[in-house]
Amino acid sequence: MKPGAKRIAILGAGPAGLTIARLLMEQSDHSVTLFEKTHRVGGKSLSVRQGEDLIEFGTCYTILSHRRVMDWMREQGITIQQIVPHKIDGIPARDFFNSGPGAPLAVQGISYVLSRRKLLKALNSDTPPQKALEEAATPAVDWLRARNLGKIEKMMMRTVTGMGYGDLKTVPIVHAMRWVDMDLILSGTLNKIYMPVEGWSEFWERLAKDMDVRLETHVRHIDRSGDQHMVVLDDGTEETFDALICAMPVDRFSALLEPTESERVVGDSIHWGGYATTLISSEDWFEEQIEYYSETCLPGVEPGLLMSARREGYDAGLGGHLYIANQLPGDYTGPELIEILREEVTRRGGSINAVIQQEVWEYFPEYDPGAIRKGLIARMRQMQGERQTWYTGASFSHESVANICIHNEALVPQMLKALG
Ligand SMILES: Cc1cc2nc3c(=O)[nH]c(=O)nc-3n(C[C@H](O)[C@H](O)[C@H](O)COP(=O)(O)OP(=O)(O)OC[C@H]3O[C@@H](n4cnc5c(N)ncnc54)[C@H](O)[C@@H]3O)c2cc1C
């Protein structure tokens, strides 16, 4: 190690852990070690080969806000391919958004972006005014309707509910705002949406190849009582570090150590939702690349229903065309979701020949509105660096690789300054 370099432990080698490791390696001489409990890097990115086809069960797309990630993809020799313009209820996405009530989409877009900027700026102050906290906790649909943003509501049905980021009837507007920014509006209307041809899993493996990643490593306990942090593994091995980065769910991180007040409050204020992706085969379903169904993304809709499906290829041995079908699991079990899916595919004009693989993800950490009103977001900012511990991942930004990477780009300079 170079003189003055510090040892940093990162818990979790998903997108959050890998992107912050990469930024630290680019910008400092500190030594970075990632502890990952599973046998692979990438977390909720999972590309599975089925014959000729590569199926994404987790992370799929990049949009304009994935700039940094796409730069790294190019650097790693990953081919980035634009997807074909997608349709919602059989009509082009832009026409679907435009079918919402109110002023033209461009006018609503500007109005939304200005209101968003104002609220996020207020929330970013050291002591956000109570009015801003109340506004941030407002259910998305109420906030949008109070401002006559009917076309933006239609866009959010697709890009918020349709992507598992909460029911517009209940999800606090601050969550929707973190994701729906100018980049997303432009990406959605101009179809600037891409996928990595070699797959997300391959990308993360290539990015991680120069990193010290300890796979299948179970951390039993972390002791922060001394000057340095001691990480104790299941086999009894101990290693000391100058700083820790939590890149795994914070509630489970807290179970590994004596949590601070903020770690406890944040863990208690987050409710994890889910997202189910099921690979099925059919000989008689749709021929488009992707289909979205608006009816199942309406505010207040029941979980389990089919929100969208993507055609992934053809494999006669597996029963025909392959499709990834997306459902919000709610409290349903995997087999129950498959039963609902069979009915849903029939309702949408197809029939399932085989169910090949299902993944039910822990997904979208939603903040309790009461905790937002009590200043949760400022607390999450202010706890960074307490006890030489930093936090990243979906809970601290948003459930998207773009947001996570942008969060890390802002966090790393703060961290480096604090580490000296
Ligand atoms: C179906 C689906 C589709 C998606 N589509 C997109 C998309 O199109 N575009 C996009 O940008 N994002 C998408 N996402 C979201 C994106 O995948 C996630 O936001 C991202 O993976 C979150 O990264 P993370 O590192 O915070 O968490 P995770 O990906 O969950 O990674 C956390 C890592 O920590 C590890 N870990 C947990 N506990 C421990 C422990 N005790 N010790 C060590 N390691 C531990 C886990 O094994 C995991 O590897 C999608 C997600 C899903 C599920």
The ligand as an SDF file (V2000), in Angstrom:
LIG
                    3D

 53 58  0  0  0  0  0  0  0  0999 V2000
  -36.1720   -6.9920  -12.4690 C   0  0  0  0  0  0  0  0  0  0  0  0
  -35.2970   -5.7910  -12.2900 C   0  0  0  0  0  0  0  0  0  0  0  0
  -35.1400   -4.9120  -13.3470 C   0  0  0  0  0  0  0  0  0  0  0  0
  -34.3270   -3.7880  -13.1980 C   0  0  0  0  0  0  0  0  0  0  0  0
  -34.1340   -2.9710  -14.2710 N   0  0  0  0  0  0  0  0  0  0  0  0
  -33.2620   -1.9490  -14.1660 C   0  0  0  0  0  0  0  0  0  0  0  0
  -32.9450   -1.1730  -15.3120 C   0  0  0  0  0  0  0  0  0  0  0  0
  -33.4680   -1.4090  -16.4000 O   0  0  0  0  0  0  0  0  0  0  0  0
  -32.0350   -0.1730  -15.1750 N   0  0  0  0  0  0  0  0  0  0  0  0
  -31.4480    0.1110  -13.9650 C   0  0  0  0  0  0  0  0  0  0  0  0
  -30.6230    1.0270  -13.8910 O   0  0  0  0  0  0  0  0  0  0  0  0
  -31.7470   -0.6040  -12.8620 N   0  0  0  0  0  0  0  0  0  0  0  0
  -32.6270   -1.6260  -12.9390 C   0  0  0  0  0  0  0  0  0  0  0  0
  -32.9110   -2.3850  -11.8520 N   0  0  0  0  0  0  0  0  0  0  0  0
  -32.4370   -1.9210  -10.5420 C   0  0  0  0  0  0  0  0  0  0  0  0
  -30.9970   -2.2700  -10.2550 C   0  0  0  0  0  0  0  0  0  0  0  0
  -30.7480   -3.5900  -10.6100 O   0  0  0  0  0  0  0  0  0  0  0  0
  -30.7790   -2.0810   -8.7570 C   0  0  0  0  0  0  0  0  0  0  0  0
  -31.1160   -0.7630   -8.4120 O   0  0  0  0  0  0  0  0  0  0  0  0
  -29.3500   -2.3450   -8.3510 C   0  0  0  0  0  0  0  0  0  0  0  0
  -29.0110   -3.6780   -8.5940 O   0  0  0  0  0  0  0  0  0  0  0  0
  -29.1920   -2.0600   -6.8610 C   0  0  0  0  0  0  0  0  0  0  0  0
  -27.8360   -2.1590   -6.5650 O   0  0  0  0  0  0  0  0  0  0  0  0
  -27.3370   -2.3510   -5.0680 P   0  0  0  0  0  0  0  0  0  0  0  0
  -25.8950   -2.6180   -5.1510 O   0  0  0  0  0  0  0  0  0  0  0  0
  -27.8510   -1.2530   -4.2370 O   0  0  0  0  0  0  0  0  0  0  0  0
  -28.1250   -3.6410   -4.5410 O   0  0  0  0  0  0  0  0  0  0  0  0
  -28.0550   -5.1310   -5.0510 P   0  0  0  0  0  0  0  0  0  0  0  0
  -28.0720   -5.1990   -6.5250 O   0  0  0  0  0  0  0  0  0  0  0  0
  -29.1360   -5.8230   -4.3020 O   0  0  0  0  0  0  0  0  0  0  0  0
  -26.6440   -5.6410   -4.5420 O   0  0  0  0  0  0  0  0  0  0  0  0
  -26.3760   -5.8080   -3.1730 C   0  0  0  0  0  0  0  0  0  0  0  0
  -25.2950   -6.8540   -3.0320 C   0  0  0  0  0  0  0  0  0  0  0  0
  -24.9970   -6.9940   -1.6520 O   0  0  0  0  0  0  0  0  0  0  0  0
  -24.8510   -8.3630   -1.3720 C   0  0  0  0  0  0  0  0  0  0  0  0
  -25.0740   -8.5770    0.0580 N   0  0  0  0  0  0  0  0  0  0  0  0
  -26.2360   -8.5260    0.7450 C   0  0  0  0  0  0  0  0  0  0  0  0
  -26.0280   -8.8250    2.0400 N   0  0  0  0  0  0  0  0  0  0  0  0
  -24.7000   -9.0440    2.1830 C   0  0  0  0  0  0  0  0  0  0  0  0
  -23.8590   -9.3950    3.2810 C   0  0  0  0  0  0  0  0  0  0  0  0
  -24.3610   -9.5940    4.4980 N   0  0  0  0  0  0  0  0  0  0  0  0
  -22.5310   -9.5310    3.0610 N   0  0  0  0  0  0  0  0  0  0  0  0
  -22.0120   -9.3500    1.8200 C   0  0  0  0  0  0  0  0  0  0  0  0
  -22.7610   -9.0440    0.7400 N   0  0  0  0  0  0  0  0  0  0  0  0
  -24.0860   -8.8790    0.9180 C   0  0  0  0  0  0  0  0  0  0  0  0
  -25.8950   -9.0240   -2.2570 C   0  0  0  0  0  0  0  0  0  0  0  0
  -25.6320  -10.4010   -2.4390 O   0  0  0  0  0  0  0  0  0  0  0  0
  -25.7380   -8.2220   -3.5320 C   0  0  0  0  0  0  0  0  0  0  0  0
  -24.7610   -8.7530   -4.3860 O   0  0  0  0  0  0  0  0  0  0  0  0
  -33.6870   -3.5290  -11.9670 C   0  0  0  0  0  0  0  0  0  0  0  0
  -33.8250   -4.4280  -10.9100 C   0  0  0  0  0  0  0  0  0  0  0  0
  -34.6240   -5.5480  -11.0710 C   0  0  0  0  0  0  0  0  0  0  0  0
  -34.7680   -6.5080   -9.9380 C   0  0  0  0  0  0  0  0  0  0  0  0
  1  2  1  0
  2  3  1  0
  2 52  2  0
  3  4  2  0
  4  5  1  0
  4 50  1  0
  5  6  2  0
  6  7  1  0
  6 13  1  0
  7  8  2  0
  7  9  1  0
  9 10  1  0
 10 11  2  0
 10 12  1  0
 12 13  2  0
 13 14  1  0
 14 15  1  0
 14 50  1  0
 15 16  1  0
 16 17  1  0
 16 18  1  0
 18 19  1  0
 18 20  1  0
 20 21  1  0
 20 22  1  0
 22 23  1  0
 23 24  1  0
 24 25  2  0
 24 26  1  0
 24 27  1  0
 27 28  1  0
 28 29  2  0
 28 30  1  0
 28 31  1  0
 31 32  1  0
 32 33  1  0
 33 34  1  0
 33 48  1  0
 34 35  1  0
 35 36  1  0
 35 46  1  0
 36 37  1  0
 36 45  1  0
 37 38  2  0
 38 39  1  0
 39 40  1  0
 39 45  2  0
 40 41  1  0
 40 42  2  0
 42 43  1  0
 43 44  2  0
 44 45  1  0
 46 47  1  0
 46 48  1  0
 48 49  1  0
 50 51  2  0
 51 52  1  0
 52 53  1  0
M  END
$$$$
